[in-house]
Amino acid sequence: MFFRGNYGKFGDVDGREMGPKRQRFDQGPSFYGPSPGSAFMYNPPTYGYMEQPPPPPFPVVRLRGLPFDCAETDVAEFFHGLDIVDVLFVHRDGRFSGEAFCVLGYPLQVDFALQKNRCSMGRRYVEVFRSRRQEYYKAIASEVSESHGGGSPHRRPPRARSHDEGKEAMEHTGVLRLRGLPYSANKDDILEFFKDFDLGEESVHIVLNAEGRPSGEAYVEFADVEDSKEAMTRDRMTLGSRYIELFISSPEELDEAILRRR
């Protein structure tokens, strides 16, 4: 025999089923503020206030112990396989210090560059250190200040070689060769560098290396010899943070450079 008594189907007092039903309390506004039903409803977060991930580190390394006749192409060969965006040589008292900053294409490439620490460039062991954006920008400011009347003489970049001496004595042909370009420079950058001259994109020829990457050199064809002579006044001026060297060239040298690229 089963006794329901005062114990209902769901443990109620008088046998009524109260399990699936809940009494609703709606007491109106409270002294402590609006009812919980309206004040504590879920509100999605405002995305403008969400914590943003930190930006990736600036991909730059510092090199020490470079040969004093080092050129950008030497650094590019040293970091063979990596994307070189810029190479900034550091000078002290007008002389190359043997140090440089190298900006890479991607933050992940910094770890690969560090693997070249203590590897040789010619007869020199080159040290490679992790660096920071602030150090690189500070070096740029120092180089620009020193080259524009900051108290030190305007120096010759380390890329120069002895056979470049007397280049002004060569006969102009209307073609100039540029050396020391940033590896990220494009035709628009070169046209801006020569903005005082009537040039089109077809007048600019960027030289690529064997891997199809910019070599830091380019050729520019001017309308006439007089324009190329005047353009030589921009020799050793900067494009971005780089010194650009100008050399008198010829159509034959230009054609040879184009053929090598193919």
C-alpha positions as CSV (number, residue, x, y, z in Angstrom):
1,M,0.0,0.0,0.0
2,F,1.3,3.4,-1.0
3,F,0.6,6.4,1.2
4,R,0.7,9.8,-0.6
5,G,-0.4,11.7,2.5
6,N,1.3,15.1,2.6
7,Y,4.1,13.9,0.3
8,G,2.9,14.7,-3.2
9,K,4.3,13.6,-6.5
10,F,7.2,16.1,-6.3
11,G,7.4,16.3,-2.5
12,D,4.8,19.1,-2.1
13,V,2.8,19.5,1.0
14,D,-0.8,18.9,-0.2
15,G,-0.3,16.7,-3.2
16,R,-0.2,19.4,-5.8
17,E,2.5,19.1,-8.5
18,M,4.8,22.1,-8.0
19,G,8.0,20.7,-9.5
20,P,7.7,22.0,-13.1
21,K,6.2,25.3,-12.0
22,R,8.0,28.2,-10.4
23,Q,6.3,31.2,-8.9
24,R,7.3,34.5,-10.5
25,F,8.1,37.4,-8.3
26,D,7.6,40.8,-9.9
27,Q,7.8,43.4,-7.2
28,G,8.4,46.5,-9.4
29,P,11.1,49.0,-8.9
30,S,13.3,48.7,-5.9
31,F,15.0,51.2,-3.6
32,Y,18.3,49.7,-4.7
33,G,17.6,50.3,-8.4
34,P,15.8,48.6,-11.3
35,S,14.8,45.0,-11.1
36,P,17.4,42.4,-11.8
37,G,15.6,41.3,-14.9
38,S,16.5,44.5,-16.7
39,A,19.7,45.6,-15.0
40,F,21.6,42.3,-15.3
41,M,20.7,41.3,-18.8
42,Y,23.6,40.1,-20.9
43,N,25.1,42.8,-23.0
44,P,27.8,41.9,-25.6
45,P,31.2,43.5,-25.1
46,T,32.0,46.6,-27.1
47,Y,34.8,45.6,-29.4
48,G,36.4,49.0,-29.2
49,Y,37.3,48.3,-25.6
50,M,38.7,44.8,-26.1
51,E,42.3,44.2,-25.4
52,Q,44.2,44.3,-28.7
53,P,47.1,41.9,-29.3
54,P,50.6,43.5,-29.2
55,P,52.1,44.4,-32.6
56,P,54.8,42.1,-34.0
57,P,58.4,43.1,-33.1
58,F,60.3,45.3,-35.6
59,P,62.5,43.0,-37.7
60,V,65.9,44.5,-37.4
61,V,69.3,43.2,-36.4
62,R,72.6,44.9,-35.7
63,L,75.9,43.7,-37.2
64,R,79.4,44.4,-35.8
65,G,82.8,43.6,-37.1
66,L,82.0,44.3,-40.8
67,P,84.9,44.8,-43.3
68,F,85.5,48.5,-43.8
69,D,85.0,48.1,-47.6
70,C,81.6,46.4,-47.0
71,A,78.7,47.1,-49.4
72,E,75.0,46.4,-49.2
73,T,75.5,43.5,-51.6
74,D,77.9,41.9,-49.2
75,V,75.3,42.1,-46.4
76,A,72.6,40.7,-48.7
77,E,74.9,37.8,-49.6
78,F,75.8,37.3,-46.0
79,F,72.0,36.9,-45.2
80,H,71.5,34.8,-48.3
81,G,67.8,33.7,-48.6
82,L,66.4,36.4,-46.3
83,D,64.4,39.5,-47.5
84,I,66.6,42.6,-47.0
85,V,64.5,45.8,-46.7
86,D,67.3,48.2,-45.7
87,V,71.0,48.2,-44.6
88,L,72.2,51.3,-42.6
89,F,75.9,51.6,-42.1
90,V,77.0,53.4,-38.9
91,H,79.6,56.1,-39.0
92,R,81.5,57.8,-36.2
93,D,83.5,61.0,-36.7
94,G,83.0,60.6,-40.4
95,R,84.4,57.1,-40.7
96,F,82.7,53.8,-41.1
97,S,82.6,52.0,-37.7
98,G,82.2,48.5,-38.9
99,E,78.7,48.3,-37.6
100,A,75.3,48.3,-39.5
101,F,71.6,47.8,-39.0
102,C,69.8,45.4,-41.3
103,V,66.0,45.5,-41.6
104,L,64.4,42.2,-42.7
105,G,61.1,41.5,-44.4
106,Y,59.4,39.6,-41.6
107,P,59.8,39.3,-37.8
108,L,60.4,35.5,-38.1
109,Q,63.5,36.1,-40.2
110,V,65.3,37.7,-37.3
111,D,65.8,34.2,-35.8
112,F,67.4,33.0,-39.0
113,A,69.6,36.1,-39.2
114,L,70.8,35.4,-35.6
115,Q,72.1,32.0,-36.8
116,K,74.7,33.9,-38.8
117,N,76.3,35.2,-35.6
118,R,80.1,34.7,-35.7
119,C,80.0,33.6,-39.4
120,S,82.7,35.1,-41.7
121,M,82.4,37.8,-44.3
122,G,85.7,37.7,-46.2
123,R,88.3,37.4,-43.5
124,R,86.2,39.0,-40.7
125,Y,84.0,37.3,-38.2
126,V,80.7,39.2,-38.1
127,E,78.6,39.4,-34.9
128,V,74.8,39.6,-35.2
129,F,72.7,40.9,-32.4
130,R,69.0,41.4,-31.9
131,S,68.1,45.1,-32.1
132,R,65.1,47.3,-31.7
133,R,63.2,49.9,-33.7
134,Q,64.3,52.7,-31.5
135,E,68.0,51.9,-32.0
136,Y,67.6,51.8,-35.7
137,Y,65.7,55.1,-35.9
138,K,68.3,56.7,-33.6
139,A,71.1,55.6,-35.9
140,I,69.2,57.1,-38.9
141,A,68.8,60.4,-37.1
142,S,72.5,60.4,-36.2
143,E,73.6,59.7,-39.8
144,V,71.3,62.4,-41.2
145,S,72.4,64.9,-38.6
146,E,76.0,64.3,-39.2
147,S,75.7,64.5,-43.0
148,H,73.8,67.8,-43.0
149,G,76.1,70.1,-41.0
150,G,76.1,68.4,-37.7
151,G,79.7,69.1,-37.1
152,S,81.4,66.3,-39.1
153,P,82.5,66.5,-42.7
154,H,80.3,65.0,-45.4
155,R,81.7,61.5,-45.7
156,R,82.1,59.1,-48.5
157,P,79.9,56.0,-48.0
158,P,81.8,52.7,-47.5
159,R,80.4,51.4,-50.8
160,A,82.8,53.6,-52.8
161,R,85.7,51.9,-54.5
162,S,89.0,53.5,-55.7
163,H,88.0,52.9,-59.4
164,D,85.1,55.3,-58.9
165,E,87.5,58.2,-58.5
166,G,87.4,60.7,-61.3
167,K,83.9,59.7,-62.4
168,E,83.1,63.3,-63.2
169,A,85.8,63.3,-65.9
170,M,83.9,60.7,-67.9
171,E,81.9,61.8,-70.9
172,H,78.1,62.1,-70.3
173,T,75.8,60.0,-72.5
174,G,72.4,60.7,-70.9
175,V,72.5,57.5,-68.8
176,L,73.3,57.4,-65.1
177,R,73.8,54.4,-62.8
178,L,72.5,54.6,-59.2
179,R,74.0,52.6,-56.4
180,G,73.0,52.2,-52.8
181,L,69.3,52.1,-53.3
182,P,67.1,50.6,-50.5
183,Y,66.1,47.1,-51.5
184,S,62.5,48.2,-51.2
185,A,62.8,51.1,-53.6
186,N,60.6,51.0,-56.7
187,K,60.4,53.1,-59.8
188,D,58.1,55.7,-58.2
189,D,60.8,56.3,-55.5
190,I,63.5,56.9,-58.1
191,L,61.2,59.2,-60.1
192,E,60.6,61.2,-56.9
193,F,64.3,61.4,-56.3
194,F,64.7,63.0,-59.8
195,K,61.4,64.9,-59.6
196,D,62.9,68.0,-61.1
197,F,63.4,66.1,-64.4
198,D,60.9,65.0,-67.0
199,L,61.1,61.2,-66.6
200,G,58.7,58.4,-67.1
201,E,58.6,54.8,-65.7
202,E,60.2,53.6,-69.0
203,S,63.3,55.6,-68.2
204,V,64.0,53.7,-65.0
205,H,65.6,50.3,-65.0
206,I,66.0,48.5,-61.6
207,V,68.8,45.9,-61.6
208,L,67.9,42.5,-60.2
209,N,70.4,39.9,-58.9
210,A,70.6,36.3,-59.9
211,E,67.7,35.4,-57.7
212,G,65.4,38.0,-59.2
213,R,65.6,40.4,-56.2
214,P,66.7,44.1,-56.3
215,S,70.4,44.5,-56.2
216,G,70.5,48.1,-54.9
217,E,71.4,49.4,-58.3
218,A,69.4,51.0,-61.1
219,Y,69.9,52.9,-64.4
220,V,68.1,56.0,-65.5
221,E,67.8,57.4,-69.0
222,F,67.5,61.2,-69.2
223,A,66.1,63.2,-72.1
224,D,69.6,64.6,-73.0
225,V,73.1,64.9,-71.8
226,E,72.5,68.3,-70.2
227,D,69.8,66.7,-67.9
228,S,72.2,63.9,-66.9
229,K,74.9,66.5,-66.0
230,E,72.5,68.4,-63.9
231,A,71.2,65.3,-62.3
232,M,74.7,64.5,-61.1
233,T,74.3,67.2,-58.5
234,R,72.1,64.8,-56.5
235,D,75.1,62.5,-56.0
236,R,75.4,61.4,-52.4
237,M,72.0,62.7,-51.5
238,T,69.6,60.5,-49.6
239,L,66.6,58.4,-50.6
240,G,64.9,57.6,-47.4
241,S,67.8,56.8,-45.0
242,R,70.2,55.8,-47.7
243,Y,73.0,57.6,-49.6
244,I,72.6,57.3,-53.3
245,E,75.7,57.3,-55.4
246,L,75.4,58.4,-59.1
247,F,77.8,57.3,-61.8
248,I,78.0,58.3,-65.5
249,S,77.0,55.3,-67.5
250,S,76.3,54.4,-71.2
251,P,73.5,52.8,-73.2
252,E,75.8,49.8,-73.7
253,E,76.3,49.3,-70.0
254,L,72.5,49.6,-69.5
255,D,71.8,47.0,-72.2
256,E,74.3,44.6,-70.7
257,A,72.6,45.0,-67.2
258,I,69.2,44.3,-68.8
259,L,70.5,41.3,-70.6
260,R,72.0,39.9,-67.3
261,R,68.6,40.2,-65.7
262,R,66.9,38.1,-68.3
